[in-house]
Amino acid sequence: MNTHEKASRYEEVRKEIASVIAGETSRTARYATASCLLAQAFGPRFFWTGFYEVDPGKPGELVVGPYQGTLGCLRIPFGKGVCGAAAASGETQLVEDVHAFPGHIACDSRSNSEIVVPVFDADGQLAAVLDVDSTEYAAFDETDRAGLEAICAELLKN
């Protein structure tokens, strides 16, 4: 899939997710829908696709939410691993080789690259991170970043 095709596919998936979640008040349902549609659209490159939510009872920790893939880590502290780095910084993390990432948490040893995108609620507070892992090295690029950031920007807007 070339860059233009991939960008177009992200736009299609963004619209599909928006259509399915329109009027849905449950964050769980919104995250589950996004995980499913992204995994189906971009598998098998998307080996693990899902959300880690900010735990309201432990605001410095992420807890696993809806996902598609193998068993995920249950909890990730802010600042630890790729997901924790995204949560702490509020910025997308695009990692070509997770084994070279300081403090990487190996939930599944088959993952070799990862992109993690923060999800903010309507008030601008961090609500979750979208985590996508691949068994391929350098599986994600700026087109993936732009596509996933556009989807995450809309997840909790309405």
N, C-alpha and C positions, 0 to 999 in steps of 0.2 A: 504494500500500500504506500503510494507516494505521499508527500506532504499535503498536497491539495486534497487528495482523496481522504486522508486521515482527518484533516480539518473539517471537511464536509460531513464526515461520519460523526464527529463530535457534535457538530451543529444539529444533525438529525437526532442524536441521542439526547441532547439538551432539550430540544423541543418535545421529544417523547416523554422524558421524565417530567417536565413542566406540565404536560397535559395530564399525565396519570396522577400527579400529586396535587393538582389544582383543588383547593378547598379542603384538603386533608389536614387535620389538626395534629395528628400524631407524628412526632419526630421519628419514632421507630418505623412507621410505615414509609415515611419519606426516605429514610436512609436505606431501608430494605429494597425499595423500588430502585433507587439509584445504583446500589450494589449489583442487583440482578441485571439491570439493563446494560450497565457498563461491562460486566463480566461477559454477558452474551455478545455484546457488540465487538469486543476486543480480545476475546479468548482465542487461542490459548496463551497469547502474549501476556494477558492479565492473569497471572497464576493465582493471586490472592487479591480480592477487591473488597474493601469494607471500611467500616467506621469505628473509630475509638472515640467515645464520648467523654466529655469532662464529667467526672463524678461529682454530683452536687454535695455528697457527704464527705468527699475528700478532694477539694478543689485543685490540689496539686497533682492529681492523678487522672490518667485516662483509663477507662474501662471499656472492654470490647463491646461493640454493638453489632448491628446486623452486618453480615458479610457473606461472601461466596468464596469457598476455597477450603484448604486444609485447616486444622485446628489453629486458632490464633492465640496469641498471648492474652491472658485475662486482664492484666493491669500493666500500665507503663507509666512511670513517674515522669513528670515534666522535666525536660532536659536530658533524658536518657534515650539513647537510640535515635533513629530517624524520626519516629512519631513524636517522641518527647521533645526533640529539637524544634519541630514544626509548632508544637503546642507552646513551647517557651518563647519562641521568636515571633509567632504569628505569621510566619512566612513559609511559602512552599519550599520543600526540600527535594531536590532532584539529585539522586545518587546513582552514578554509573556502576559502582562496585561497592556493595554494602559491607563487604569484608574489610575494606579500607577505611570505613567510617568509624571514627572514634566512639567507642561505647555501643556499637551496634548490638541490638538484641536479636538473636536468631530464633524467631518463633518457628521457622521451618528452614532447615539448612539448605534446602534447594533454592531458596531465593538468592538472587545475585545482584539485582538492581531494584530500585524502589523510588517512588514518587509519593510525597505526602503533602496534602493540601489542607490548610485550615478552613474550617467552616464557622462562620460567624452568624449569630442570631440577628434579628431585626434591630437590636440595640447596639450592635457592634461588639458584643462579647463573644469570646471563643466558646463554641458549643461542642465542637468535635473536630476530628481530623479525618480526612479521607486518605486511606492508605492503599496503595496499589503496588504489589510486588510482581517481579518477573523472574523466571529461571534464566533468562538471557541477561548477559552483561550489557550495559548501556542501552536498555530497551526503551527508555523514555527520552524525549527531547522537548524542545520549546513548544512544539505543536501540541504535545500531550499536556504540558504545563498550561498553555492558554485554554485548551478545551476543558480540562478538569477544573481550572479556576473559574471558568464561566459557569459551569454546572454547579459548583459549590457556592458561588455567589448568589445563586437563585434558590438554593435548597430550602432556606428558612425565611424567605422574604414574604410569602403570603400565607 
